[in-house]
Amino acid sequence: MDRNTVIAKAKDYISKEKDAHFKGEVEKLLGLDTPEALKELEDRFFQNLEFGTGGLRGVVGGGFNRMNTLVVRQATQGLANYVIKAFPQKAAAGSLKAVIAYDSRHFSKEFSEAAALVLAGNGIKCYLFSGLRPTPELSFAIRQLGADTGIVVTASHNPPKYNGYKAYWNDGSQVIEPHDAGIIDEVNKVEEIKSISLDEALKTDKLQYIDKEIDAPFHAMIRSKLFRPELIKKMAGEVKIVYTPLHGTGAMHVEAVLGSLGLNVITVPEQREGNGDFPTVEFPNPEEPPALKMAIELGKKEKADVVMATDPDADRFGIAVPSVGGEFALVTGNQMGCLLIDYVLLSLKEQGKLPAKAAIVNTVVTTGMQERVAALYGVSTLECLTGFKWIANLMRLEETGKLGKNIVFGCEESYGYLVENEVRDKDGISAAAMTAEMTLYWRSKGKSLLDRLNELYTQTGYWEEAGVSKYFPGPEGPATMAAIMADYRAKPPAALGGIAVTKTRDIKNSVVISGGKKEPVDLPKSDVLQFYLADGTIVSARPSGTEPKIKFYITSCADAGSGGLDGAKAALGKKLAAIKKDIRAVIGE
């Protein structure tokens, strides 16, 4: 991009941005007139921050390629335009409603208020949480209030410099086709932004703050999903839980729900309060072992039975449990999903509540172990694309009677679980409550969670997963990622880690290729490639939907028979290392 174009775009932004902070950032860069400032301006203006199928996510700052109030207001105007067209009768009657929640990231409150005033300016009544609230509560509130749409301002587990914006539909799930494409089209066409002042929005009742009237039923709903409240009451004093919200939204809800059950919850004090700098962690993500370091240290000191963590918007949930020698073992998202599936299905069956045609749902990159665990209880497994909105879509079909299955649990490998029907996104709060009960249940049987996981391995085989990912930042990043995926499609590997690839599933092109034969794929199109190896291992590749990186997922199984678990672990470790080496060669690591 040439200098004059960059400067023209910067001046255009300055003329439209009403926030003095973000406007000032760009004005300062223009005033420097140095090569470094020009390079920074180019990064801020070489493209518009894309409103994709999941909404917005980007670095906070002034510029069209940043998260700021102007970009949020434009996105909200597009969302408002689409909602008005989708529900014309309600729009004419002035009865459209929306809900907005936000997390602890920088400018989350400001972005939420800006979005609320645009919705109000378009005649849509907005219910805005008065303080930090998690993503699952936003989903719950949409259904509870009968709203037509919703927004949560969060960048989930991304580094501190990011923020984001996710759009939701009237069933409480993130938007999917055809609404995602329709909203994107409206966002791209926005020329005029309709907004009113805060005073006017409050006086005309187009803005209403909410908190306890949603918190209380949300907590009650979570407690109602537990299977053994009498066991919790009896044994609550025997279990000690250390918990960290990683400077996010989870503390209030986890402490309230688990505390109301009589459980002893010790929250990591340095990480309890919301803080967009996330000062004690590099990544506020329970998937990353360093993020749980402080919680595990406190867990050792307190001799905790389980360490729990949620990410900033409390939709992701991770744990660590005591292991040998006083250490704590991290439980992966895939393993946690298996444990919860096992406990939920076992409990439903024991209590005579397992419905006919019961099913669990997971994603195309989740461990195959979950399907085998579900099969132990005669329950089928439904597969969907990566992203909880696709799990919610199957729940939507079930609700309308079009699925032919009764979904009892949903999960994805990236630490997302859903044990209830009242929320249509992953819920770290309910997962925490169910995990607490599960811990007590297995303790009542003389077992730990690791003991139960090992029992499942003896029944399903020993499974292990591995991941490889690489960031491609900057203007050239998208083209580099697209080239890698295109090359993989044109020249798929004959083998990975020395094991022959026998089948390729290309979800973007809706085809499975095996032995020269082609079969259709019954999934929505998505940029995902999967390689099926001769030994049953599956390697999946996909660009991230929220970050500039390509992600590879490997899932594999070994018989835990003659060599035992230790032998199976050793064999899989060598295999996964060889496969990862081949993948890294492709992405230039």
C-alpha positions as CSV (number, residue, x, y, z in Angstrom):
1,M,0.0,0.0,0.0
2,D,1.5,3.3,-1.0
3,R,2.0,6.2,1.4
4,N,-0.7,8.5,0.0
5,T,-3.3,5.7,0.3
6,V,-2.4,4.9,3.9
7,I,-2.6,8.6,4.9
8,A,-5.9,9.0,3.1
9,K,-7.4,6.1,4.9
10,A,-6.0,7.3,8.2
11,K,-7.6,10.8,7.7
12,D,-10.9,9.1,6.7
13,Y,-10.9,7.1,10.0
14,I,-10.1,10.2,12.0
15,S,-13.1,12.0,10.5
16,K,-15.4,9.2,11.5
17,E,-14.1,8.0,14.9
18,K,-15.8,9.7,17.8
19,D,-13.7,8.2,20.6
20,A,-10.9,10.6,21.4
21,H,-8.5,7.9,22.5
22,F,-8.5,5.9,19.3
23,K,-8.6,9.0,17.2
24,G,-5.6,10.4,19.1
25,E,-3.6,7.2,18.4
26,V,-3.9,7.7,14.6
27,E,-3.3,11.4,14.8
28,K,-0.1,10.8,16.7
29,L,1.2,8.3,14.2
30,L,0.4,10.7,11.3
31,G,2.3,13.5,13.1
32,L,5.5,11.4,13.5
33,D,6.1,11.0,9.7
34,T,8.8,8.3,10.2
35,P,9.2,4.9,8.4
36,E,8.3,3.1,11.6
37,A,5.1,5.2,12.0
38,L,4.2,4.6,8.3
39,K,4.6,0.8,8.7
40,E,2.4,0.9,11.8
41,L,-0.3,2.9,9.9
42,E,-0.1,0.4,7.0
43,D,-0.8,-2.4,9.4
44,R,-3.8,-0.5,10.8
45,F,-5.2,0.3,7.4
46,F,-4.1,-2.3,4.8
47,Q,-7.5,-3.9,5.3
48,N,-10.7,-3.5,7.2
49,L,-11.1,-5.7,10.3
50,E,-13.3,-8.4,8.8
51,F,-16.7,-9.1,10.4
52,G,-16.5,-12.8,9.8
53,T,-18.9,-15.7,10.6
54,G,-18.0,-15.4,14.3
55,G,-18.1,-11.6,14.5
56,L,-15.0,-9.5,15.1
57,R,-11.7,-10.1,16.8
58,G,-8.5,-8.0,16.6
59,V,-5.9,-5.9,18.2
60,V,-7.4,-2.9,20.2
61,G,-6.4,0.4,18.7
62,G,-7.3,3.2,16.2
63,G,-7.7,2.2,12.6
64,F,-10.0,0.2,10.3
65,N,-8.0,-3.0,11.0
66,R,-8.3,-2.7,14.7
67,M,-10.9,-3.1,17.4
68,N,-12.3,0.3,18.4
69,T,-15.6,2.1,18.9
70,L,-16.0,3.0,15.2
71,V,-15.6,-0.6,14.1
72,V,-18.0,-1.8,16.8
73,R,-20.6,0.8,15.9
74,Q,-20.4,-0.1,12.2
75,A,-20.8,-3.8,13.0
76,T,-23.7,-3.2,15.3
77,Q,-25.5,-1.0,12.7
78,G,-25.1,-3.9,10.3
79,L,-26.5,-6.4,12.8
80,A,-29.4,-4.0,13.6
81,N,-30.2,-3.7,9.9
82,Y,-30.3,-7.4,9.5
83,V,-32.4,-8.1,12.6
84,I,-34.9,-5.5,11.5
85,K,-35.2,-7.1,8.1
86,A,-35.4,-10.6,9.7
87,F,-38.3,-9.7,12.0
88,P,-40.3,-7.0,10.2
89,Q,-43.4,-7.3,12.3
90,K,-41.6,-7.0,15.6
91,A,-39.6,-4.1,14.1
92,A,-42.8,-2.3,13.1
93,A,-44.3,-2.9,16.6
94,G,-41.1,-1.7,18.3
95,S,-40.7,-5.0,20.2
96,L,-37.3,-6.1,19.1
97,K,-34.9,-7.0,21.9
98,A,-31.2,-7.6,22.3
99,V,-28.8,-8.5,25.2
100,I,-25.2,-7.5,25.6
101,A,-22.6,-8.8,28.0
102,Y,-18.9,-8.1,28.2
103,D,-15.7,-9.4,29.9
104,S,-12.7,-7.8,31.6
105,R,-10.7,-6.9,28.5
106,H,-9.6,-3.4,27.7
107,F,-12.5,-1.2,26.4
108,S,-15.0,-4.1,26.7
109,K,-17.3,-1.8,28.7
110,E,-17.0,1.1,26.3
111,F,-17.5,-1.2,23.3
112,S,-20.6,-2.7,24.9
113,E,-22.1,0.7,25.6
114,A,-21.4,1.9,22.1
115,A,-23.1,-1.1,20.7
116,A,-26.1,-0.7,23.0
117,L,-26.6,2.9,21.9
118,V,-26.6,1.9,18.3
119,L,-29.2,-0.8,18.9
120,A,-31.3,1.7,20.9
121,G,-30.9,4.2,18.0
122,N,-32.4,1.7,15.7
123,G,-35.4,1.1,17.9
124,I,-34.2,-2.2,19.4
125,K,-34.5,-2.4,23.2
126,C,-31.1,-3.4,24.7
127,Y,-30.6,-5.2,27.9
128,L,-27.0,-4.5,29.0
129,F,-25.4,-6.2,32.0
130,S,-24.2,-3.7,34.6
131,G,-20.9,-5.4,35.1
132,L,-18.7,-8.2,33.8
133,R,-20.6,-11.4,32.8
134,P,-19.5,-14.6,31.1
135,T,-20.4,-15.7,27.6
136,P,-22.7,-18.6,28.8
137,E,-24.8,-16.2,30.8
138,L,-25.3,-14.0,27.7
139,S,-26.6,-17.1,25.9
140,F,-28.8,-17.9,28.8
141,A,-30.1,-14.3,29.0
142,I,-31.1,-14.3,25.3
143,R,-33.4,-17.3,25.9
144,Q,-34.6,-16.1,29.3
145,L,-35.6,-12.7,28.0
146,G,-36.9,-13.8,24.6
147,A,-34.4,-11.6,22.9
148,D,-34.0,-11.5,19.1
149,T,-30.2,-11.1,19.1
150,G,-27.3,-10.7,21.4
151,I,-23.7,-9.6,21.6
152,V,-20.8,-10.5,23.9
153,V,-17.7,-8.3,23.8
154,T,-14.7,-10.6,24.4
155,A,-11.6,-12.0,22.8
156,S,-11.9,-15.2,24.9
157,H,-8.5,-16.5,25.6
158,N,-6.4,-14.3,23.3
159,P,-3.5,-12.2,24.5
160,P,-4.2,-8.8,26.3
161,K,-3.9,-6.7,23.2
162,Y,-7.0,-8.3,21.6
163,N,-10.7,-7.8,22.0
164,G,-13.6,-9.1,20.1
165,Y,-17.4,-9.1,19.4
166,K,-19.6,-12.2,18.9
167,A,-23.1,-12.0,17.5
168,Y,-25.9,-14.3,18.7
169,W,-29.3,-15.2,17.4
170,N,-32.6,-15.6,19.2
171,D,-32.0,-19.2,20.3
172,G,-28.9,-18.1,22.2
173,S,-26.3,-19.5,19.8
174,Q,-23.7,-17.8,17.8
175,V,-25.0,-17.0,14.3
176,I,-24.6,-19.5,11.5
177,E,-25.8,-19.6,7.9
178,P,-27.8,-18.0,6.6
179,H,-27.7,-15.3,9.3
180,D,-23.9,-15.0,9.4
181,A,-23.7,-14.2,5.6
182,G,-26.7,-11.9,5.9
183,I,-25.2,-9.9,8.8
184,I,-21.8,-9.7,7.0
185,D,-23.5,-8.3,3.9
186,E,-25.3,-5.7,6.0
187,V,-22.1,-4.7,7.9
188,N,-20.3,-4.2,4.6
189,K,-23.1,-1.9,3.3
190,V,-23.2,0.4,6.3
191,E,-23.0,4.1,5.4
192,E,-24.9,5.7,8.2
193,I,-24.8,4.8,11.9
194,K,-27.9,5.5,14.0
195,S,-27.1,6.1,17.6
196,I,-28.6,8.0,20.5
197,S,-27.2,9.3,23.8
198,L,-27.1,7.3,27.0
199,D,-29.6,9.6,28.6
200,E,-32.0,9.3,25.8
201,A,-31.7,5.6,25.7
202,L,-32.5,5.3,29.4
203,K,-35.3,7.8,29.3
204,T,-37.0,6.1,26.4
205,D,-36.5,2.7,28.0
206,K,-34.5,1.5,25.0
207,L,-31.7,0.6,27.4
208,Q,-32.1,-1.4,30.6
209,Y,-29.4,-2.6,32.9
210,I,-29.6,-6.1,34.1
211,D,-27.8,-8.2,36.7
212,K,-29.4,-10.1,39.6
213,E,-32.6,-10.9,37.7
214,I,-30.5,-13.0,35.3
215,D,-27.8,-14.2,37.7
216,A,-30.2,-15.9,40.1
217,P,-32.0,-18.0,37.5
218,F,-28.7,-18.8,35.8
219,H,-27.3,-20.2,39.1
220,A,-30.5,-22.1,39.8
221,M,-30.5,-23.6,36.4
222,I,-26.9,-24.9,36.8
223,R,-27.7,-26.4,40.2
224,S,-30.7,-28.1,38.7
225,K,-28.6,-30.1,36.3
226,L,-26.6,-31.8,39.0
227,F,-27.5,-35.5,39.6
228,R,-26.6,-36.1,43.2
229,P,-27.2,-33.0,45.4
230,E,-27.6,-35.3,48.4
231,L,-24.1,-36.6,47.8
232,I,-22.7,-33.1,47.6
233,K,-24.4,-32.1,50.8
234,K,-23.0,-35.2,52.6
235,M,-19.4,-35.0,51.3
236,A,-18.9,-31.3,50.5
237,G,-16.6,-30.8,53.5
238,E,-14.3,-33.5,52.3
239,V,-13.3,-31.8,49.0
240,K,-11.2,-28.7,48.6
241,I,-11.2,-26.8,45.3
242,V,-8.7,-24.2,44.2
243,Y,-10.0,-22.1,41.4
244,T,-8.8,-19.3,39.1
245,P,-10.8,-17.1,36.7
246,L,-7.6,-15.9,35.1
247,H,-8.5,-12.2,35.7
248,G,-11.8,-12.8,33.9
249,T,-15.6,-13.0,34.6
250,G,-15.9,-16.4,36.3
251,A,-15.2,-15.8,40.0
252,M,-18.6,-14.4,40.9
253,H,-20.5,-17.4,39.4
254,V,-18.2,-20.2,40.3
255,E,-17.9,-19.0,43.9
256,A,-21.6,-18.5,44.1
257,V,-22.8,-21.8,42.6
258,L,-20.2,-24.0,44.3
259,G,-20.4,-22.1,47.5
260,S,-24.2,-22.5,47.6
261,L,-23.6,-26.3,47.5
262,G,-21.4,-26.1,50.6
263,L,-18.2,-26.7,48.7
264,N,-15.0,-25.1,49.8
265,V,-13.7,-22.9,46.9
266,I,-10.3,-21.2,47.3
267,T,-9.9,-18.6,44.6
268,V,-6.3,-17.6,43.6
269,P,-6.3,-14.1,45.1
270,E,-3.9,-12.6,42.6
271,Q,-6.1,-13.7,39.7
272,R,-9.6,-13.2,41.1
273,E,-10.4,-9.7,39.9
274,G,-11.0,-8.7,36.3
275,N,-8.0,-7.2,34.7
276,G,-7.5,-6.7,31.0
277,D,-3.7,-6.8,31.3
278,F,-3.9,-10.4,32.6
279,P,-0.7,-9.5,34.5
280,T,0.1,-13.0,35.9
281,V,-0.2,-15.0,32.7
282,E,1.1,-14.8,29.2
283,F,-2.1,-16.3,27.7
284,P,-5.3,-16.3,29.8
285,N,-6.1,-19.7,28.5
286,P,-6.7,-22.9,30.6
287,E,-5.4,-24.9,27.6
288,E,-2.0,-23.5,28.3
289,P,-0.2,-25.2,31.2
290,P,1.6,-22.0,32.4
291,A,-1.8,-20.3,32.9
292,L,-2.5,-22.8,35.7
293,K,0.9,-22.4,37.4
294,M,-0.3,-20.1,40.2
295,A,-3.5,-22.2,40.8
296,I,-1.5,-25.4,40.9
297,E,1.0,-23.9,43.4
298,L,-1.9,-22.9,45.6
299,G,-3.4,-26.3,45.1
300,K,-0.3,-28.0,46.4
301,K,-0.2,-25.6,49.4
302,E,-3.8,-26.2,50.2
303,K,-3.7,-29.9,49.4
304,A,-6.6,-29.4,47.0
305,D,-8.5,-32.3,45.4
306,V,-8.9,-30.4,42.2
307,V,-7.7,-27.2,40.6
308,M,-10.1,-25.5,38.2
309,A,-9.7,-22.6,35.8
310,T,-11.9,-20.7,33.4
311,D,-10.8,-18.3,30.6
312,P,-11.7,-14.6,30.7
313,D,-15.3,-15.0,29.4
314,A,-15.7,-18.3,31.4
315,D,-16.8,-20.4,28.5
316,R,-13.7,-22.6,28.6
317,F,-12.9,-24.8,31.6
318,G,-9.8,-26.7,32.5
319,I,-8.6,-28.7,35.5
320,A,-5.5,-30.3,37.2
321,V,-5.7,-33.1,39.7
322,P,-3.3,-34.6,42.3
323,S,-0.9,-37.1,40.9
324,V,2.1,-39.0,42.2
325,G,4.7,-37.4,44.4
326,G,2.4,-34.4,45.4
327,E,2.4,-33.1,41.8
328,F,-0.7,-32.1,39.8
329,A,-1.5,-33.6,36.4
330,L,-3.2,-31.4,33.8
331,V,-6.3,-33.0,32.2
332,T,-6.7,-32.2,28.5
333,G,-9.8,-30.9,26.9
334,N,-10.3,-34.3,25.2
335,Q,-9.8,-36.2,28.5
336,M,-12.1,-33.9,30.4
337,G,-14.8,-34.4,27.7
338,C,-14.4,-38.2,28.1
339,L,-14.8,-38.0,31.9
340,L,-17.8,-35.8,31.7
341,I,-19.5,-37.9,29.0
342,D,-18.9,-41.0,31.1
343,Y,-20.3,-39.4,34.3
344,V,-23.3,-37.8,32.6
345,L,-24.3,-41.0,30.8
346,L,-23.6,-43.2,33.8
347,S,-25.8,-40.9,36.0
348,L,-28.6,-40.7,33.5
349,K,-28.6,-44.5,33.1
350,E,-28.4,-45.2,36.9
351,Q,-31.3,-42.8,37.5
352,G,-33.4,-44.1,34.6
353,K,-33.3,-40.8,32.8
354,L,-31.3,-41.7,29.7
355,P,-33.7,-40.9,26.8
356,A,-34.3,-43.1,23.8
357,K,-32.0,-42.3,20.9
358,A,-29.6,-40.4,23.2
359,A,-26.6,-38.8,21.6
360,I,-23.6,-36.7,22.4
361,V,-22.1,-34.2,20.1
362,N,-18.5,-33.3,19.4
363,T,-16.5,-31.8,16.6
364,V,-14.4,-33.2,13.7
365,V,-11.2,-32.6,15.5
366,T,-12.2,-34.1,18.9
367,T,-10.8,-37.4,20.1
368,G,-12.3,-40.6,18.9
369,M,-12.2,-41.9,22.4
370,Q,-15.4,-40.0,23.2
371,E,-17.4,-42.0,20.7
372,R,-16.2,-45.2,22.3
373,V,-17.1,-44.0,25.8
374,A,-20.6,-43.1,24.6
375,A,-20.9,-46.5,23.0
376,L,-20.3,-48.1,26.3
377,Y,-23.7,-46.8,27.3
378,G,-25.4,-47.5,24.0
379,V,-25.3,-43.8,23.1
380,S,-24.5,-42.5,19.6
381,T,-22.1,-39.7,18.7
382,L,-23.0,-36.8,16.3
383,E,-20.2,-35.0,14.5
384,C,-20.1,-31.3,13.6
385,L,-17.7,-28.6,12.5
386,T,-15.3,-27.0,14.9
387,G,-17.0,-24.3,17.0
388,F,-19.7,-24.5,19.5
389,K,-22.2,-22.8,17.2
390,W,-22.4,-26.0,15.2
391,I,-23.1,-28.0,18.4
392,A,-25.9,-25.5,19.1
393,N,-27.2,-25.9,15.6
394,L,-27.8,-29.6,16.2
395,M,-29.5,-28.7,19.4
396,R,-31.7,-26.3,17.4
397,L,-32.6,-29.1,15.1
398,E,-33.4,-31.4,18.0
399,E,-35.6,-28.7,19.5
400,T,-37.6,-28.5,16.2
401,G,-37.9,-32.3,16.0
402,K,-35.8,-32.5,12.8
403,L,-32.8,-34.3,14.3
404,G,-34.3,-37.6,15.4
405,K,-31.9,-37.7,18.4
406,N,-31.9,-36.5,22.0
407,I,-28.7,-34.6,22.8
408,V,-27.5,-35.1,26.3
409,F,-24.0,-33.6,26.1
410,G,-21.9,-31.5,23.8
411,C,-18.2,-30.8,23.9
412,E,-15.1,-29.8,21.8
413,E,-11.4,-30.5,22.3
414,S,-10.7,-26.8,23.1
415,Y,-12.0,-27.1,26.7
416,G,-15.6,-26.5,25.9
417,Y,-18.5,-28.4,27.5
418,L,-22.2,-28.1,27.7
419,V,-24.3,-30.1,30.1
420,E,-27.6,-28.2,29.8
421,N,-30.1,-27.2,27.2
422,E,-30.8,-23.6,28.5
423,V,-27.4,-22.4,27.2
424,R,-26.3,-22.7,23.6
425,D,-22.6,-22.1,24.0
426,K,-19.9,-23.8,26.0
427,D,-20.3,-23.2,29.7
428,G,-17.4,-23.2,32.0
429,I,-19.6,-22.4,35.0
430,S,-21.8,-25.5,34.7
431,A,-18.8,-27.6,33.8
432,A,-17.2,-26.5,37.1
433,A,-20.3,-27.6,39.1
434,M,-20.6,-30.9,37.3
435,T,-16.8,-31.6,37.8
436,A,-17.1,-30.9,41.5
437,E,-19.9,-33.4,41.8
438,M,-18.1,-35.9,39.6
439,T,-15.0,-35.6,41.8
440,L,-17.1,-36.4,44.9
441,Y,-18.9,-39.3,43.2
442,W,-15.7,-41.1,42.3
443,R,-14.3,-40.3,45.7
444,S,-17.3,-42.1,47.2
445,K,-16.2,-45.1,45.1
446,G,-12.7,-44.9,46.4
447,K,-11.3,-43.5,43.1
448,S,-9.8,-40.3,41.7
449,L,-10.6,-38.7,38.4
450,L,-7.3,-40.1,37.1
451,D,-8.2,-43.6,38.3
452,R,-11.5,-43.4,36.4
453,L,-9.7,-42.1,33.3
454,N,-7.4,-45.1,33.4
455,E,-10.3,-47.4,33.7
456,L,-11.8,-45.9,30.6
457,Y,-8.5,-46.4,28.8
458,T,-8.7,-50.1,29.5
459,Q,-12.2,-50.2,28.0
460,T,-11.6,-48.0,24.9
461,G,-7.9,-48.2,24.3
462,Y,-5.3,-45.6,25.2
463,W,-5.9,-42.3,23.3
464,E,-3.6,-39.4,23.0
465,E,-3.9,-36.1,21.1
466,A,-1.3,-33.6,20.0
467,G,-1.4,-30.2,18.3
468,V,0.9,-28.1,16.1
469,S,0.2,-24.5,15.3
470,K,1.9,-21.5,13.8
471,Y,1.1,-17.8,13.7
472,F,1.2,-15.9,10.4
473,P,0.8,-12.3,11.5
474,G,0.9,-9.1,9.3
475,P,-0.5,-8.2,5.9
476,E,1.0,-11.3,4.2
477,G,-0.4,-13.8,6.8
478,P,-3.7,-14.7,5.2
479,A,-2.1,-15.3,1.8
480,T,0.6,-17.5,3.4
481,M,-2.0,-19.6,5.2
482,A,-4.2,-19.9,2.1
483,A,-1.1,-21.0,0.1
484,I,-0.3,-23.7,2.6
485,M,-3.8,-25.1,2.6
486,A,-4.0,-24.9,-1.2
487,D,-0.7,-26.8,-1.6
488,Y,-1.9,-29.5,0.9
489,R,-5.1,-29.9,-1.2
490,A,-3.2,-30.1,-4.5
491,K,-0.5,-32.5,-3.1
492,P,-1.8,-34.4,-0.1
493,P,0.8,-36.3,1.8
494,A,1.2,-40.0,1.0
495,A,2.3,-40.7,4.5
496,L,2.7,-38.8,7.9
497,G,5.2,-40.0,10.4
498,G,6.0,-43.0,8.2
499,I,2.4,-44.2,8.2
500,A,0.4,-44.3,5.0
501,V,-2.5,-41.9,4.4
502,T,-5.4,-44.1,3.2
503,K,-8.1,-41.5,3.0
504,T,-8.5,-37.7,2.8
505,R,-11.5,-35.7,3.8
506,D,-11.7,-32.2,2.3
507,I,-14.6,-30.5,4.1
508,K,-14.2,-27.3,2.1
509,N,-14.8,-29.1,-1.2
510,S,-17.2,-31.6,0.4
511,V,-15.4,-34.7,-0.7
512,V,-13.8,-37.8,0.8
513,I,-11.1,-39.4,-1.4
514,S,-10.1,-43.0,-0.8
515,G,-8.3,-45.3,-3.2
516,G,-9.2,-43.1,-6.1
517,K,-12.9,-43.1,-5.2
518,K,-14.8,-39.9,-4.2
519,E,-17.7,-39.7,-1.8
520,P,-19.6,-36.6,-0.6
521,V,-19.2,-35.0,2.9
522,D,-22.4,-34.3,4.8
523,L,-21.2,-31.2,6.6
524,P,-21.3,-27.5,5.9
525,K,-18.3,-26.3,3.9
526,S,-15.3,-25.3,6.0
527,D,-11.6,-24.9,5.3
528,V,-10.6,-28.2,7.0
529,L,-8.5,-31.1,5.6
530,Q,-8.3,-34.4,7.4
531,F,-5.9,-37.2,6.7
532,Y,-6.8,-40.7,7.8
533,L,-3.8,-42.9,8.4
534,A,-3.5,-46.7,8.0
535,D,-3.4,-47.3,11.8
536,G,-6.5,-45.2,12.6
537,T,-4.7,-42.0,13.4
538,I,-6.4,-38.8,12.1
539,V,-4.5,-35.6,11.3
540,S,-6.6,-32.5,10.7
541,A,-5.5,-29.1,9.4
542,R,-7.5,-25.8,9.6
543,P,-6.8,-22.1,9.7
544,S,-8.1,-20.7,13.0
545,G,-11.3,-18.7,12.9
546,T,-10.2,-16.2,15.5
547,E,-6.4,-15.9,15.1
548,P,-3.9,-15.6,12.2
549,K,-2.6,-19.2,12.6
550,I,-3.0,-22.6,11.1
551,K,-3.8,-25.4,13.6
552,F,-3.1,-29.1,13.2
553,Y,-4.8,-31.7,15.4
554,I,-3.6,-35.3,15.8
555,T,-5.7,-38.0,17.5
556,S,-4.5,-41.6,17.8
557,C,-5.1,-44.8,19.8
558,A,-3.0,-47.7,21.0
559,D,-4.1,-51.0,22.6
560,A,-3.6,-50.9,26.4
561,G,-3.5,-54.7,26.5
562,S,-0.3,-56.7,26.9
563,G,2.1,-53.7,27.3
564,G,-0.3,-51.9,29.7
565,L,-0.8,-48.1,29.7
566,D,2.9,-47.4,30.0
567,G,3.6,-49.4,26.9
568,A,0.8,-47.7,25.0
569,K,1.9,-44.3,26.1
570,A,5.5,-44.9,24.9
571,A,4.4,-46.2,21.6
572,L,2.1,-43.3,20.9
573,G,4.7,-40.8,22.0
574,K,7.1,-41.9,19.3
575,K,4.3,-42.0,16.7
576,L,3.1,-38.5,17.5
577,A,6.6,-37.1,17.5
578,A,7.2,-38.4,14.0
579,I,3.9,-37.0,12.7
580,K,4.6,-33.6,14.3
581,K,8.0,-33.5,12.6
582,D,6.4,-33.9,9.2
583,I,3.8,-31.3,9.9
584,R,6.4,-28.7,11.0
585,A,8.3,-29.3,7.8
586,V,5.2,-28.2,5.9
587,I,4.7,-25.0,7.9
588,G,8.3,-24.0,8.0
589,E,9.0,-24.6,11.7
